[in-house]
Amino acid sequence: RTHTTIPTKVPYTFGKQVSFDVFAKFLYGILNAPRKLASSANATGDGPHSTTTLSEKLSNALSPEFVKWTVSVVSAMLASLMACVMSQPGDVILTETYKGGENRNANNRSNGTSDVGGTKERTLSEVSSAVYARHSDDGVIRGLSGFFTGLQARIVHVGLIITSQLVIYDLMKQLLGLPATGSH
């Protein structure tokens, strides 16, 4: 039965961990770039010119601790959104795989397959076809939307859990003396 969790766990883990690192590195690049430019200009003797950009003002006004906290929380929120969207189709497939009921038994009787005690396992393509068929009369896009049924609730529920996990993970790394995610 582990083959049925692969379409959920791989995108979920990838969406969670990899996107957290990518978003954090991107945000640190934006928030720390003006600070790095200003310090290198002062080191070379060019000095600051009379015009400073909003990004430079913002970078100089924010403390490094505030930047770390903000980057951690925002990156975690974006990563949780990414993980939810990427793993939702696999979760719908997993739910459909283990879903019982009369729809499944009626389908088996109509296509001539036997389902002794409701234990016949369907293949990935059979399950995917069943999910797609729910909305396929309305076109390809509506057919694909069946794989994202319940996404809003998943974002609220799982998104909050993932965000909390990633923020705690990043804070623990920093408490142990390791650099914040994406800061190096």
LINKASUL-V430268 format. One record per backbone hydrogen bond with DSSP energy under -1.0 kcal/mol. CO is the residue of the C=O (numbers start at 1). NH is the residue of the N-H. If there is no record, write none. Layout:
BEGIN
[[CO & NH] [CO & NH]]
END
This chain:
BEGIN
[[1 & 4] [2 & 5] [5 & 8] [5 & 9] [6 & 10] [8 & 12] [9 & 13] [10 & 14] [11 & 15] [12 & 16] [13 & 17] [14 & 18] [14 & 19] [16 & 20] [17 & 21] [18 & 22] [19 & 23] [20 & 24] [21 & 25] [22 & 26] [23 & 27] [24 & 28] [25 & 29] [26 & 30] [27 & 31] [28 & 32] [29 & 33] [32 & 36] [33 & 37] [34 & 38] [35 & 39] [36 & 40] [37 & 41] [38 & 42] [39 & 43] [40 & 44] [41 & 46] [41 & 47] [53 & 57] [54 & 58] [55 & 59] [56 & 60] [57 & 61] [58 & 62] [63 & 67] [64 & 68] [65 & 69] [66 & 70] [67 & 71] [68 & 72] [69 & 73] [70 & 74] [71 & 75] [72 & 76] [73 & 77] [74 & 78] [75 & 79] [76 & 80] [77 & 81] [78 & 82] [79 & 83] [80 & 84] [81 & 85] [82 & 86] [83 & 87] [84 & 88] [87 & 91] [88 & 92] [89 & 93] [90 & 94] [91 & 95] [92 & 96] [93 & 97] [94 & 98] [101 & 105] [102 & 106] [103 & 107] [104 & 108] [105 & 109] [106 & 110] [107 & 111] [108 & 113] [115 & 118] [116 & 119] [123 & 127] [124 & 128] [125 & 129] [126 & 130] [127 & 131] [128 & 132] [129 & 133] [132 & 135] [135 & 138] [136 & 139] [139 & 143] [140 & 144] [141 & 145] [144 & 147] [145 & 148] [146 & 149] [148 & 151] [150 & 154] [151 & 155] [152 & 156] [153 & 157] [154 & 158] [154 & 159] [156 & 160] [157 & 161] [158 & 162] [159 & 163] [160 & 164] [161 & 165] [162 & 166] [163 & 167] [164 & 168] [165 & 169] [166 & 170] [167 & 171] [168 & 172] [169 & 173] [170 & 174] [171 & 175] [172 & 176] [173 & 178] [174 & 177] [180 & 183]]
END
